[in-house]
Amino acid sequence: MAKSSTTMASFKPFFFFFSSLLYFSTAQSPPPPPPQSLINAAETLSNSGYVSMSLTLELIADTVISRAAKNSLTGSALTIFSPPDSSFSDFGQPSLSHILLHFSPVSISLSSLQSLPFSSKIPSLSPSSSLYVTSVSSDSRISINNVEIVGSPIYDDGYVIVFGIEDFFTQNFTQPETNQHPNFKSSPQCIRLDPFSRFYEVSLMLKSKGYLIMSSFLELQLIGFLKNTELKLTVFAPMDNAVVGFSGDFPVYQQLFLRHLVPCVLYWTDLNEMVNGTEFKNYVNGLSLTITKVNDVSFVNGVEITYPDLYYNDWIVVHGLQSLIPLPDEIDGEMHEDPVKPEVAVSIAPDRSEF
């Protein structure tokens, strides 16, 4: 179970983002549910002169919601690319598969589109075709499948985003090779990043269950965008209301989040089968995670695991907690109403030889 120092270092998040993340976890109200979002989007499309796409969206809304739910754990993230009415007049009524190519089951902001590398794949709801970025960040206009996006979003409620585009996307578009772009320069020191993090699905699920802060922490991990990187991880995720008290306390962010991670996959069945008192080293010096059981209830360092197997696949599992995993001095009863949060040294490459 040994991990390289490179893998460990990649888990050092961009902590200066967390003050705002902690604030928004409690300050933002949720957007309307997906059906209402699509109704609002259709109305905005019609008012903006995209009448044909507005009518089409009303007709296939149930299909869009159903297919989006299969590709997104919350079923609410969606980006729509709308051709103008003139394209519908010239092209005629496209097939359902072609129309669904203009729907992506992820919510992609304008800044995100601008940052995607040339040739990045964008998922779509079409079963037979894909979308690829055909512009680079230095271009003044963004293009997908060689079709340009028109200006800023027409509609954006935080979950559903709508962009106007100059024409229909081409079906069966071939992914362009990176070296086809005139600005391409070969460099042996460059690595290819995926446009969407491997933590994307688990992040969506955590947001939908009230774990926005831990979700945001995972989204910021660079390792999630690296290809072919071996990763095994168990996350003990505290609820947002247990973490908001640390807003703005930057020095403790690292140990605060890293102490809830274990560098192996521990499913609920594994935890139940463990000998009482089984101990795991994690990413924080001076702290181990101990699994104890009382009757049918399991605890990690004395904190009850209230939502086991909140999310899992073959390389990551998330268990929900109501509160933070305490540090050793907190367990000894030294916490007060305004606790002084100790600075705990974090090892870049902890010794896990015993595993």
C-alpha positions as CSV (number, residue, x, y, z in Angstrom):
1,M,0.0,0.0,0.0
2,A,3.0,2.3,-0.3
3,K,2.4,5.5,-2.2
4,S,4.9,7.6,-4.0
5,S,5.8,11.1,-2.9
6,T,4.4,12.4,-6.2
7,T,1.0,10.9,-5.5
8,M,1.0,12.3,-2.0
9,A,2.1,15.8,-3.2
10,S,-0.8,15.8,-5.7
11,F,-3.2,15.7,-2.8
12,K,-2.1,19.1,-1.5
13,P,-5.2,21.2,-2.6
14,F,-5.4,24.8,-3.4
15,F,-6.4,25.8,0.1
16,F,-6.8,29.5,-0.7
17,F,-10.1,28.6,-2.5
18,F,-11.7,27.2,0.6
19,S,-12.8,30.4,2.4
20,S,-15.2,31.1,-0.4
21,L,-16.2,27.5,-0.7
22,L,-17.1,27.3,3.0
23,Y,-19.1,30.5,2.6
24,F,-21.1,29.4,-0.4
25,S,-21.9,26.0,1.1
26,T,-24.3,27.8,3.5
27,A,-25.0,31.0,1.7
28,Q,-26.2,29.8,-1.7
29,S,-29.8,28.6,-2.2
30,P,-30.2,25.6,-4.5
31,P,-31.4,26.2,-8.1
32,P,-34.8,24.9,-9.2
33,P,-35.1,21.2,-9.9
34,P,-34.2,20.0,-13.5
35,P,-37.8,20.0,-14.9
36,Q,-38.3,23.6,-13.8
37,S,-34.8,24.5,-15.1
38,L,-35.6,23.2,-18.5
39,I,-38.9,25.1,-18.6
40,N,-37.1,28.2,-17.7
41,A,-34.4,27.5,-20.3
42,A,-37.0,26.9,-23.0
43,E,-38.7,30.2,-22.2
44,T,-35.4,32.1,-22.3
45,L,-34.5,30.5,-25.6
46,S,-37.8,31.6,-27.1
47,N,-37.4,35.1,-25.8
48,S,-33.8,35.2,-27.1
49,G,-34.9,34.3,-30.7
50,Y,-34.1,30.6,-30.6
51,V,-37.7,29.6,-31.1
52,S,-37.0,26.3,-32.9
53,M,-34.7,25.0,-30.1
54,S,-37.1,26.2,-27.5
55,L,-40.0,24.1,-29.0
56,T,-37.6,21.1,-29.5
57,L,-36.6,21.3,-25.9
58,E,-40.2,21.3,-24.7
59,L,-40.9,18.2,-26.8
60,I,-37.9,16.1,-25.7
61,A,-37.6,17.4,-22.1
62,D,-38.5,14.0,-20.6
63,T,-35.9,12.2,-22.7
64,V,-33.2,14.8,-21.8
65,I,-33.9,14.4,-18.1
66,S,-33.9,10.6,-18.3
67,R,-30.6,10.4,-20.3
68,A,-29.0,13.1,-18.1
69,A,-29.9,11.1,-15.0
70,K,-28.0,8.1,-16.4
71,N,-24.9,10.1,-17.0
72,S,-25.1,12.4,-13.9
73,L,-25.7,11.2,-10.4
74,T,-27.9,14.2,-9.6
75,G,-29.6,14.3,-13.0
76,S,-29.5,18.1,-12.8
77,A,-26.2,19.1,-14.5
78,L,-26.8,20.1,-18.2
79,T,-25.3,22.2,-20.9
80,I,-27.3,23.0,-24.0
81,F,-25.9,24.2,-27.3
82,S,-28.6,25.9,-29.4
83,P,-28.4,26.4,-33.2
84,P,-30.2,29.4,-34.6
85,D,-33.7,29.1,-36.2
86,S,-32.1,29.6,-39.7
87,S,-30.2,26.3,-39.2
88,F,-33.4,24.5,-38.5
89,S,-34.9,26.0,-41.7
90,D,-32.0,25.0,-43.8
91,F,-31.4,21.6,-42.3
92,G,-35.0,20.5,-41.5
93,Q,-35.9,18.5,-38.4
94,P,-32.8,16.6,-37.2
95,S,-33.0,13.1,-35.8
96,L,-33.3,12.7,-32.0
97,S,-29.7,11.3,-31.9
98,H,-28.4,14.5,-33.7
99,I,-30.4,16.8,-31.4
100,L,-29.0,15.0,-28.3
101,L,-25.5,15.7,-29.5
102,H,-26.3,19.3,-28.5
103,F,-26.9,18.4,-24.8
104,S,-24.0,17.6,-22.4
105,P,-24.7,16.0,-19.0
106,V,-22.2,18.4,-17.3
107,S,-22.6,22.0,-16.4
108,I,-19.8,23.8,-18.3
109,S,-19.3,27.5,-17.7
110,L,-17.9,29.9,-20.3
111,S,-14.6,30.1,-18.4
112,S,-14.4,26.3,-18.3
113,L,-14.9,26.1,-22.0
114,Q,-12.2,28.7,-22.6
115,S,-9.8,26.7,-20.4
116,L,-10.3,23.3,-22.1
117,P,-7.3,22.2,-24.2
118,F,-7.6,21.7,-27.9
119,S,-9.1,18.3,-28.8
120,S,-10.6,17.8,-25.4
121,K,-13.7,15.5,-25.5
122,I,-16.9,16.9,-24.0
123,P,-19.5,14.3,-23.1
124,S,-22.9,14.5,-24.9
125,L,-26.3,12.7,-24.6
126,S,-26.0,11.4,-28.1
127,P,-25.4,7.6,-28.2
128,S,-23.4,7.7,-31.4
129,S,-21.5,11.0,-31.6
130,S,-19.1,13.1,-29.5
131,L,-18.1,16.7,-29.1
132,Y,-14.5,17.9,-29.3
133,V,-13.0,21.3,-28.6
134,T,-11.5,22.7,-31.8
135,S,-10.2,26.0,-30.4
136,V,-7.5,26.9,-28.0
137,S,-7.5,29.2,-25.0
138,S,-5.7,31.9,-27.0
139,D,-8.4,32.0,-29.7
140,S,-10.9,34.9,-29.4
141,R,-13.8,32.5,-30.2
142,I,-14.6,29.1,-28.8
143,S,-15.5,26.3,-31.2
144,I,-16.7,22.8,-30.8
145,N,-16.7,20.4,-33.7
146,N,-15.6,23.4,-35.8
147,V,-18.8,25.3,-34.9
148,E,-18.4,28.5,-33.0
149,I,-20.2,29.5,-29.8
150,V,-22.0,32.8,-29.9
151,G,-21.1,35.0,-27.0
152,S,-22.0,34.5,-23.3
153,P,-24.6,32.0,-22.0
154,I,-28.2,32.7,-22.9
155,Y,-29.3,31.0,-19.7
156,D,-27.5,29.9,-16.5
157,D,-29.1,28.9,-13.2
158,G,-26.1,27.1,-11.8
159,Y,-27.2,23.7,-13.0
160,V,-28.4,24.2,-16.6
161,I,-26.4,26.4,-18.9
162,V,-27.5,27.3,-22.5
163,F,-25.2,28.6,-25.2
164,G,-26.0,29.8,-28.7
165,I,-24.0,28.3,-31.6
166,E,-23.7,29.3,-35.2
167,D,-24.9,25.9,-36.7
168,F,-25.7,22.3,-35.9
169,F,-22.8,20.2,-34.7
170,T,-21.5,17.7,-37.2
171,Q,-22.3,14.1,-36.3
172,N,-19.6,11.5,-36.2
173,F,-17.0,14.2,-35.9
174,T,-13.5,12.8,-35.8
175,Q,-11.4,13.9,-32.8
176,P,-8.6,16.1,-34.1
177,E,-5.0,15.2,-33.3
178,T,-3.2,17.6,-31.1
179,N,-0.5,18.2,-33.7
180,Q,-3.1,19.3,-36.2
181,H,-3.4,22.7,-34.5
182,P,-1.0,25.3,-35.9
183,N,0.1,26.4,-32.5
184,F,1.1,22.9,-31.4
185,K,4.6,22.5,-30.2
186,S,6.0,19.2,-29.2
187,S,7.4,19.0,-25.7
188,P,8.6,15.9,-23.9
189,Q,7.9,17.6,-20.6
190,C,4.2,18.1,-21.2
191,I,1.6,15.6,-20.0
192,R,-2.0,15.2,-21.2
193,L,-4.8,16.1,-18.7
194,D,-8.3,14.9,-19.0
195,P,-10.8,17.8,-19.4
196,F,-13.0,16.4,-16.6
197,S,-11.7,15.1,-13.3
198,R,-12.2,11.4,-12.3
199,F,-13.8,12.9,-9.1
200,Y,-16.6,14.4,-11.1
201,E,-19.3,11.8,-10.4
202,V,-18.5,11.4,-6.7
203,S,-18.4,15.2,-6.4
204,L,-21.9,15.6,-7.9
205,M,-23.3,13.0,-5.5
206,L,-21.7,14.6,-2.5
207,K,-23.1,18.0,-3.4
208,S,-26.6,16.4,-3.7
209,K,-26.3,14.9,-0.2
210,G,-25.1,18.0,1.6
211,Y,-21.3,17.4,1.5
212,L,-20.4,20.4,-0.6
213,I,-17.1,21.2,1.1
214,M,-15.6,17.8,0.8
215,S,-16.9,17.7,-2.8
216,S,-15.1,20.9,-3.5
217,F,-11.9,19.6,-1.9
218,L,-12.0,16.5,-4.3
219,E,-12.7,18.7,-7.3
220,L,-9.5,20.7,-6.7
221,Q,-7.2,17.7,-6.8
222,L,-4.9,17.8,-9.8
223,I,-4.5,14.0,-9.6
224,G,-8.1,13.7,-10.8
225,F,-7.1,15.1,-14.2
226,L,-4.2,12.7,-14.7
227,K,-4.5,9.7,-17.0
228,N,-3.5,6.2,-15.9
229,T,-2.7,7.2,-12.3
230,E,-3.1,4.4,-9.8
231,L,-5.3,5.6,-7.0
232,K,-7.1,3.9,-4.1
233,L,-8.9,6.1,-1.6
234,T,-11.4,6.0,1.2
235,V,-13.0,9.3,2.2
236,F,-14.7,9.8,5.5
237,A,-16.8,12.9,4.6
238,P,-18.1,15.2,7.4
239,M,-21.3,17.2,6.8
240,D,-20.9,20.8,5.8
241,N,-22.2,22.2,9.1
242,A,-19.3,20.4,10.9
243,V,-16.7,22.2,8.8
244,V,-18.0,25.8,8.3
245,G,-16.5,26.9,11.6
246,F,-13.1,26.6,10.1
247,S,-13.8,29.2,7.4
248,G,-10.9,31.4,6.8
249,D,-8.5,29.4,9.1
250,F,-6.1,28.6,6.2
251,P,-3.3,26.9,8.2
252,V,-5.5,24.0,9.3
253,Y,-7.2,23.3,5.9
254,Q,-4.6,20.7,4.9
255,Q,-4.7,18.5,8.1
256,L,-8.5,19.2,8.3
257,F,-9.2,17.4,5.0
258,L,-6.3,15.0,4.8
259,R,-7.1,13.4,8.2
260,H,-10.4,12.2,6.6
261,L,-8.6,10.2,3.8
262,V,-7.2,6.7,3.9
263,P,-5.0,5.5,0.9
264,C,-6.9,2.3,0.3
265,V,-10.4,1.2,-0.6
266,L,-12.5,0.2,2.5
267,Y,-16.1,-0.7,1.6
268,W,-18.7,-1.0,4.3
269,T,-18.5,-4.8,4.1
270,D,-14.7,-4.6,4.8
271,L,-15.3,-2.3,7.8
272,N,-17.9,-4.8,9.2
273,E,-15.6,-7.7,8.8
274,M,-12.6,-6.0,10.5
275,V,-11.4,-6.9,14.0
276,N,-12.5,-4.3,16.5
277,G,-9.7,-1.8,16.9
278,T,-8.2,-2.2,13.4
279,E,-5.9,0.8,12.8
280,F,-4.9,2.6,9.5
281,K,-2.3,5.2,9.0
282,N,-3.5,8.2,6.9
283,Y,-2.0,11.4,5.5
284,V,-1.4,13.2,8.8
285,N,1.6,12.7,11.1
286,G,0.6,11.7,14.6
287,L,-2.9,10.5,13.7
288,S,-4.1,7.0,12.8
289,L,-7.7,6.1,12.0
290,T,-9.1,3.3,14.2
291,I,-12.2,1.4,13.3
292,T,-14.3,0.3,16.3
293,K,-17.7,-1.4,16.5
294,V,-20.5,-1.4,19.1
295,N,-23.2,-3.9,18.2
296,D,-24.0,-3.1,14.5
297,V,-22.7,0.5,14.6
298,S,-19.2,1.3,13.3
299,F,-17.0,4.3,14.4
300,V,-13.9,5.9,13.0
301,N,-11.9,7.5,15.9
302,G,-15.0,7.6,17.9
303,V,-17.2,9.3,15.2
304,E,-20.1,7.3,14.0
305,I,-20.3,6.3,10.3
306,T,-23.8,7.5,9.7
307,Y,-24.0,7.0,5.9
308,P,-21.9,4.0,4.8
309,D,-21.0,3.5,1.1
310,L,-22.4,6.9,0.2
311,Y,-20.5,6.5,-3.1
312,Y,-18.2,3.7,-4.3
313,N,-16.5,2.2,-7.3
314,D,-13.4,0.1,-7.8
315,W,-11.0,2.9,-6.7
316,I,-12.8,5.2,-4.3
317,V,-15.4,4.8,-1.5
318,V,-17.1,7.5,0.5
319,H,-18.6,7.1,4.0
320,G,-20.6,10.0,5.5
321,L,-20.0,11.3,9.0
322,Q,-22.1,13.8,11.0
323,S,-19.0,15.4,12.5
324,L,-15.2,15.9,12.0
325,I,-12.7,13.2,13.0
326,P,-11.1,14.8,16.1
327,L,-7.4,15.3,16.6
328,P,-5.8,13.4,19.6
329,D,-5.9,16.5,21.9
330,E,-9.5,17.1,21.0
331,I,-10.3,13.5,22.0
332,D,-8.6,14.3,25.4
333,G,-11.3,16.9,26.0
334,E,-9.4,20.0,25.3
335,M,-12.0,21.4,22.9
336,H,-13.8,24.7,23.9
337,E,-16.5,26.8,22.3
338,D,-13.8,28.7,20.4
339,P,-11.2,25.9,20.0
340,V,-7.6,26.7,19.1
341,K,-7.0,24.5,16.2
342,P,-3.5,23.0,16.4
343,E,-1.1,23.0,13.6
344,V,-0.3,19.4,12.7
345,A,2.7,18.7,10.5
346,V,1.7,16.9,7.3
347,S,4.1,14.3,5.9
348,I,4.6,14.5,2.2
349,A,5.5,10.8,2.1
350,P,4.3,9.0,5.2
351,D,5.6,5.6,6.2
352,R,3.1,3.0,5.3
353,S,5.4,0.0,5.2
354,E,3.4,-1.8,7.7
355,F,0.4,-2.1,5.3
